[in-house]
Every structure is written in structure tokens, then in C-alpha cells.
């Protein structure tokens, strides 16, 4: 059995050793840059931990693990461009370091590299692996579009938001777990339970990201906090702040959301103060814990031994303690 930290080290080594021998090099430089500036590597580690529930050679599916990590970073590259974000993991974003055209083209190339790496597997397993991967990529695009549309709406419900983050974020964690299980020849019921485990864990993971965007330490978080507040993202926190606010609090929230011109720091401080008054932080933390516990229920149903499950369970617990 591999420890998650050992798998993380192997993933980073494999990313560092990827060969970029196609031309023009200027197309591939941003890809190398994006994959070199760090990251938690949650998706490839989950892929191999899921495989390791059943088989002892998780490094044998490194190509699929790297494919999912490549795809994840492709989505971040384009997401940063759409959000006009300047920083990612404490470094300049691709469109900031180069330009928007390079971000689009290099991102498109990353997408194709992701499919190429996922495809590099036993032909007998390829249809099942590709089916879940293609479904996942489609759903993530749908989630991203919903996220964009929500910025123009003031009537987004909590249920709509949860569905959006399920599509945009959690299905890729679910895909990672399912791909690992498929590659390990897990029983069909286990494969589906591993998908649900990853899906619920992904919901907790994204809500944690929302929380850190408001309450995280910028030096640890890797980007300025308050980005969601500044751009009026319809997060779980903002939606519930409106739902639970007093008339006076709702009036102040509305003022900040509708403001066309504002001092960024002042807006972030004012909205955060309202969250504190309304009790939004505790509410979000309770929701995170709810989804985390639901994920463990699905893991309990998996037929692998408790000894085999120990490492992926410990990894999930560590994910819930993150500060970035």
C-alpha cells in the first residue's frame, strides 16, 4: 500500500519529467509553466489511491492520473482568463504572463494532451474510462456556464448553486475515484460507490474553497482573498447571507452587490463583516462537514478491506483540514 504523500511525490516527479518535443515551443511553454507552479494534485492522488484499494501497483496508472491533472489545470487556465484573474498559486496567470491568445491556444492543447494521457491504457478498459471522462468534461463545461450565468442573476437558490459546483468541481474528483476503480477491475457496485464518494467529497472540497476565499490567509491561499465577494459570485455564503439577513443587513448587502464603483478592500471587509454578523461561516462549515460525512458513507459500502481503505480515508480527512 502506498501513502498519499508518496504518491504525491511520484506525481510531481512524473509531471517534471514530461517531454515537450513538439513545436512551436512557445505553445508549450505556458503548459510547462502551469504544471510546474504547484498544486495539491488531489485528482491524480485520488485516482491512484482508489486503484490501490484493489491492486498494489498504482504507479501503473500514472498516465491516467496525469491526464486528469492535466485536464484540471486546463480548466484553471481558461477559468483564470474568463475571470480576469492575475494570480494563481502565488504566480502570474498565463494570460497575465503571456496574453489571452496564448492562454486560449495553450489551454486547448492541454485539453488534447489530457485525452491523450487518459487514453494510454489497456484497450479493454478504455471504453469505460473514456465514457466517464467525456461525461465529466461535458459536465464541467456545463457547470462553468452556469457559474457565468449566475453572475447576472440575483435569484440563484442554494440548490442551484450546489448543482453548479457539483458539475464544475466535484464530478472531476468523482471521475478520479471511478477511473482508479475501473483500472483496478473493481466490482461494478464498488465503482459506483467510489464515484459517489468522490462526488460528495468534491462538494465539501468546493465549499471549503468558498470559505477560504473569504477567511483564508492570502500568503497560504496563493491568491488574494475576497475574489468571490468582489465579483459578486453567487456562492453558498452569499446566497445564504441574503436568505438569513435582517432587512437592514439585506439592504447593505444589496448596496455592495449592486455597486458599480467601489474600493475593493472596503467591499471585502464590509461583506465579510455581514457574514460574521449573520453566522455564515459556521453555516458553511456545517455544510462542509455534512458532505464529508456523506462521502464516508459511500466509502463504507466499498467491499475493499478496512486496512485498504485506511489511506484514502486518511487522505480525505487531510483534505478537510487544508488552508489553501
PAGURO-479029 format. One record per atom (N, C-alpha, C): x, z, y. Coordinates in pm, whole numbers, plus 50000, padded with zeros to 5 digits. Atoms other than C-alpha are relative to their C-alpha. Layout:
<recs>
XZY;...
</recs>
This chain:
<recs>
500835000049879;500005000050000;500875000050126;499275000749873;501234990850347;499365009150104;500484992549885;500935013250652;499714990150113;500365009149891;499334997850960;501184997250091;498855002149912;502505003251163;501014990249939;499115009650066;504504983750902;499454985850013;500635013249985;502014955050914;500134995150144;499855003749859;502124955451295;501404994550026;498615004549983;505904952251285;500194986149939;499875012950067;505664923251039;499284988950080;500745009849918;503054905651257;500824996150122;499205003049881;505224908451568;501244992049965;498825007750044;508264895851376;499594985549971;500465013550034;506254866151247;499664992150127;500325006849874;504984858051598;501284995950073;498725002949934;508534859751734;500724988249934;499295010450075;509704835651464;499224986949986;500755012650003;507034809051514;500844988950061;499215011449955;508604774851560;499154990850088;500675009449909;507614753051855;500934988050018;499085011449997;509274719551793;499324987150045;500695011849948;506684696151942;500274998650150;499785002949859;506944680052284;498674995950067;499004994349908;506504683652573;500065015249990;499814985650009;507944718652571;499175007450103;500774993749892;506094725852896;498585003549957;501334996950052;502814725452700;500025012649914;499894988950095;504074751352451;500605012650060;499424988249937;505924774552689;498965010850032;501024989649975;502694792052801;499505006649872;500464994350126;501694796852436;501005010549951;498964990450038;505014813252352;499935012450089;500084989049903;504634834352666;498845009449966;501204991950028;501114846252582;500195008449874;499824992950127;502064855852227;501195009650001;498814991549994;505224873652343;499835012350089;500134989249901;503814897452607;499275012249944;500554987950062;502464922452358;498544998649961;501354999750052;499054932452241;499925009449882;500174990250107;497634956351987;500024993749862;500005007450127;497424929351716;498985005849903;501034993750083;494254945951588;499474990449894;500655009550092;492844914551428;500894996449880;499175002850119;495834904651210;500255012449914;499794987850079;496434940751108;498755003049918;501244997850076;492764944751009;499874990049885;500075010350105;492944911950814;500815004449878;499124996350111;495844924350605;499645013449939;500484987350057;494504959850568;498804997749909;501165003250084;491254945250433;500464993949868;499445006050121;493234924150186;500645010749912;499264989650072;495314954550089;499085010149930;500964991850074;492144972249976;499964995949853;500165005650134;492304949949668;501324995349937;498765005650052;495794934849636;501195005650077;498824993149947;499334946549703;500934991250084;499095009049928;500824916149881;499354994550128;500695004649880;499124914650224;500794990150084;499195009349923;502054895550375;499764985649955;500285013450050;500934866050162;498924993050081;501035006149916;498054860450408;500395000850148;499524999449862;500214862250720;499524988150082;500425011849925;499254826750816;498585001650053;501384997849954;495544835450831;499965011050107;499954989149903;496334867851016;500494994950136;499485005649876;498404848851274;499024990150062;501015009149949;495674822851303;498955007250082;501004992249927;493164849251408;500585005850129;499364994849879;495644864451653;500224988850103;499845011549910;496394830051799;498674996750066;501325002949944;492684823651841;499595010550103;500334989349907;492154857552006;500714998150134;499245001849877;494904850552258;499594987450075;500595011749934;493464816152327;498785004050082;501214995849925;490174832652427;500385008150123;499574992149883;492024856852657;500564990950108;499415009249905;493934828352820;498914993250083;501095006749929;490734809652908;499115010150074;500794989549936;488874841952989;500635003950134;499304996449877;491524851053246;499844989250106;500195011149906;491204816653402;498605000350059;501384999549952;487414819553426;499765011850093;500184987949920;487674854653571;500945000650121;498995000149892;490494845053812;500865012749996;499204987850016;492444874653671;501474997150021;498585001949970;496014878853790;500935006449897;499144992450091;497304903253528;499375001449861;500414997650139;497124906853150;501165007249932;498974992150068;499044933652961;501215002550089;498934997049906;501064941153274;500834988050040;499285012349966;502204904753310;499064990250070;500815010349936;501044875053515;499244991949894;500775008750088;498284854753352;500554985850007;499435013450009;499064818853253;499674991550122;500355008349885;497124802253535;500685004850128;499294994649884;498874825253781;501494996349993;498575003050019;502374819653638;500264984950007;499895014549994;501824782053598;498884994650089;501155004749922;498494766753706;498814998449907;501245000750078;494894761553593;500054988949897;499965011250093;495544727753433;500835003549876;499164996150113;498334742053218;499265010149913;500744990050076;496114771153118;498964993349910;501015007050079;493404747153000;500654992649883;499375008150105;495704723952806;500715008649896;499304991350095;497864751152652;499005008149919;501044992850072;494734770552562;499374991349892;500575009150100;493234740252387;500964998049883;499005001650106;496474736152194;500065012449912;500044987550078;496394772752091;498825000249904;501185000350087;492894767651954;500284991749875;499705008550115;494094739351731;501055006549910;499004992950082;497114759751619;499345011249919;500724989550072;494744787851524;499344994449875;500655006350115;492754764751297;501044995649897;498955004550090;495974750751151;500545011749917;499464988450072;497214785651059;498985006049904;501044994950090;493904797150914;499854991049879;500185009850106;493734765350707;501085000849892;498864999850092;497084772050540;499815010549890;500304990450106;495634789450235;499594992849872;500465005250129;494534784549876;498774991250023;501145009049978;492224753849880;498685005449946;501234994650059;489734772649662;499325009950094;500564990049908;489274798849933;499684994150137;500125005949867;489334775250231;498554998450047;501375001549950;485584767050244;499395013150051;500574987149959;484584803850261;500685005450125;499254995249884;487344812450508;499624992050124;500345008449885;486574782850733;498565002350046;501394997849964;482854790050721;499865011850095;500124988249915;483234824750868;500794998250128;499205002049879;485964813951110;499274990950099;500725009249911;483944784751251;498775006950058;501154992549950;480824806451275;500435009550112;499494990349903;482904832251462;500374993350131;499605006849876;484384807451710;498794995250079;501225004149931;480924793951788;499325012050067;500664988249945;479524828851839;500765005550121;499224995049887;482374838852068;499754991550125;500365008649886;481674808652289;498635003350055;501354996149956;478014818552298;500035013150076;499894987149932;478944854052392;500644998750137;499345002249871;481244842052669;499034993950100;500985006249911;478474820252813;498965010150046;500954989649961;476034849352806;500635009350104;499294991349906;478644870652985;500004993750139;500015007149872;478894844253259;498615000350062;501375000349948;475114841553292;499555013750048;500404986349962;474714879353310;500485003650141;499484997049867;476804879553629;499014995950110;500985004749901;473954861453804;498635006649983;501294993350026;471204884153669;500095015050030;500084985649975;470114918853772;499005006949908;501004994350091;467684924153484;500505000549856;499424999750135;470094924853187;499695013549935;500334987650071;468924950352929;501185004749917;498954994650085;471084972952717;500104992049870;499995007550126;470054954052402;500654986250019;499395013049972;471034920752562;501525001550013;498574997849982;474394934952659;500705002549867;499404997150130;475094948652311;500114987249917;499935012750073;474264914652161;501104991250057;498955008149938;476584897752411;501385004549953;498674995550042;479564919852323;500194998649849;499885002650144;478764916351953;500534985949979;499575013950012;479174878851995;501394997850058;498755002949929;482064879152240;501215007149940;498864991950044;484194906252082;499935004249853;499974993250129;483034923351765;500004990449881;500035009050116;482454892651546;501404995749957;498655003950041;486184884751554;500665011049917;499514989150086;487034919251416;499304999349864;500745001650125;484304913651157;500574988549918;499405011650066;485784879651076;501345003749936;498694995950053;489244895151031;499845007749869;500244992050122;487914920250779;499474991449886;500605008450104;485904893850596;501024990249944;498985009350048;488764868850577;500985007149907;499114992450086;491054895650435;499385002649864;500704997250125;488454904550173;499844987449916;500145012750072;487814868050083;501334996149934;498685004050051;491534861150042;500445008949883;499634990750108;491794891549811;499054999349881;500975001550110;488954879649583;499125012449984;500894988350005;486804909849673;498624995949951;501385002950040;483294912249526;499164995850122;500825005449891;480644894349733;499385011050086;500624989149924;478924926849831;501025007050088;498944993949920;482214941649948;500354991350120;499675009249890;482944910750157;499025001750115;501004998349895;479674915250346;500085013950063;499854986549943;480174952750386;501245001150088;498825000249915;483644946550524;499714992950132;500395006849876;482144922350774;499235009650092;500814990649920;479614948550888;500865011550053;499074989849955;482374974750906;500734995250125;499285005549885;484374952351140;499114997750119;500955002749891;481294943251342;499685012850078;500324987249933;480334979551415;501235005850069;498754995449940;483964988751479;500284992150128;499795008549883;484154959551721;499125003850116;500894995449892;481154972151918;500575012650065;499384987849947;482815006251954;501254996450080;498755004349937;486084988852048;499744994150139;500295006349871;484494968152328;499435010050100;500524989749909;482534997452472;501145009050048;498824992349961;485825016352474;500774992650110;499345008149898;487314987552674;499285001350134;500804998249878;484464990452925;500315013550064;499734986549951;485135027652955;501395000650064;498634999749949;488885022653004;500134991950129;499955008049878;488224996453273;499635008450123;500384991149890;486735024453482;500895012450004;499334987050006;488575055653363;501434999549945;498665001050055;491845042153220;501105001750104;498814999249915;495345046453360;500554985950014;499535013849983;496425012853512;501384997649939;498655001550055;500035018953402;499984998449849;500135000850146;498875022353042;499074988549960;501035009850031;495854999053051;500534985750010;499385013249990;498034969353155;499384991150105;500615007549891;495764957653438;499295010050090;500654991149905;494054971953742;498655004549947;501324995350041;491084994053662;498984996050106;501065003249906;487744986853822;499664985350009;500285014349996;487724949653749;498534996849973;501425002250032;484244951353595;499115004050117;500774995549884;482954970653896;500104989950112;499775009449891;484494946454143;499204987149981;500695012750028;482954916053973;498555001749959;501404997250035;479594932853905;499654996249857;500285002750141;479934928253530;498875009149952;501134992250051;476714939053362;500435006949871;499514992450115;478384964153135;498965010349956;500834988850049;476764991452927;499915010850107;499934989249901;477845015153203;499144996850123;500785003649881;476324996253498;498514999349968;501425001150039;473084988553312;499375013849990;500564986650017;472585025053221;500045008250128;499994993249870;473565036753566;498744996550077;501255004049934;470675016453709;498795006349932;501154994650074;468335028553433;499805014950023;500064985449994;469155065353487;500175005550142;499744995549863;469805066753862;498745005350067;501084995949910;467655085354111;499754988750098;500235010749900;466065063454379;501164998650100;498905000549903;468875072654621;501254994149936;498835005450070;471575065454363;499834985149972;500275014150028;469915032454271;500174991650127;499865007149872;469815022554636;501484997950033;498575001449971;473545029254674;500664990349904;499465009550097;474385010754350;499664985750040;500465013449960;472334981054469;500784995050121;499235003749881;474144981354802;501374994549962;498665004350039;477534978454632;499964987249916;500115011950084;476394952454377;499714987650085;500415011449918;474894930254647;500964997250115;499075001849888;477744934454898;500844987449982;499215012350003;479414901154978;501435002550045;498684996349952;482334916655162;500185015049985;499784985650023;483874950055068;501485002449977;498664995650036;487084969255030;500015003449852;500014998550146;487944967754659;500105014749959;499784986150040;489245003354632;498815008850035;501154992149958;486295017054823;498824997949906;501115002950091;483784999454598;500235006549864;499704994150131;485505010654277;499825015150004;500124985449987;485685046654399;498545004250013;501414996449977;482045046954514;499174998649873;500785002350122;480615032154193;500445009849891;499524990150098;482815054453977;499425013750028;500594987149963;481555084554168;498535000749958;501405000550044;477975073654098;499925001549848;499974998450145;478825070153728;500195014649963;499744985950028;480165105653736;498765008550025;501214992549966;477025118853904;498904998049896;501105003550091;474705101253658;500335003849855;499604996350136;476705111153347;500254988149910;499845012450075;477565075753239;501195000649904;498834999350088;480975084053095;499645006449866;500384993150124;479555108552841;499064991349917;500945008750069;476745084452756;500734989049925;499235010850062;479235056552685;500825005449883;499214994050108;481445079552478;499145003049878;500924997350112;478435089352266;499644987149926;500335012950062;477585052652205;501174994849919;498795003950074;481165045452104;500075007449867;499954992050121;481065073851854;498914995849901;501105004450087;477705061751719;500414987549920;499615012350069;479055026851639;501185002449906;498864996850087;482275041051498;499525006449870;500544993550120;480335063351257;499234990049914;500725010250076;478125033851159;500984990949925;499005008350068;481245013751077;500505006949872;499514992650116;482415041150840;498995000249886;501045000650104;479095040050656;500184987449915;499795012550074;479765003650564;501295000649918;498764998750075;483325011850461;499805008549875;500304991350114;481985039150233;499384992049885;500675008050103;479935012650048;500944990749925;499045009150064;483024992049964;500525006249871;499714994950135;483984995049597;501465004149978;498594996150014;487734999949656;500125015249994;499814985650015;489125034349577;500215006750136;499814992649876;489275061549842;501474999750042;498575000949969;493065060349816;500314986950070;499805013149938;492955023249901;499394999550140;500695000349870;490545029250190;500685008650106;499454989949908;492625056950346;500714993850120;499205005749891;494895034450552;499134992750103;500855007249905;492195012250703;499085009950074;500804989549935;490105043350774;500845007050108;499124993649903;493085059550949;500254990650119;499765009849893;493685027451147;498794999350092;501215000049919;490065026851264;499935012350089;500004987749922;490385062851375;500984999350116;499015001749894;493525054451574;499494990650109;500575009249903;491705025451741;499085007250098;500934992649915;489195050251876;500695009550097;499244991049912;491965070352044;500834992650103;499115008049914;493535041652236;499795002950148;500024998449855;494355043452606;500244986750072;499765013249940;494925006252659;499304989349918;
</recs>
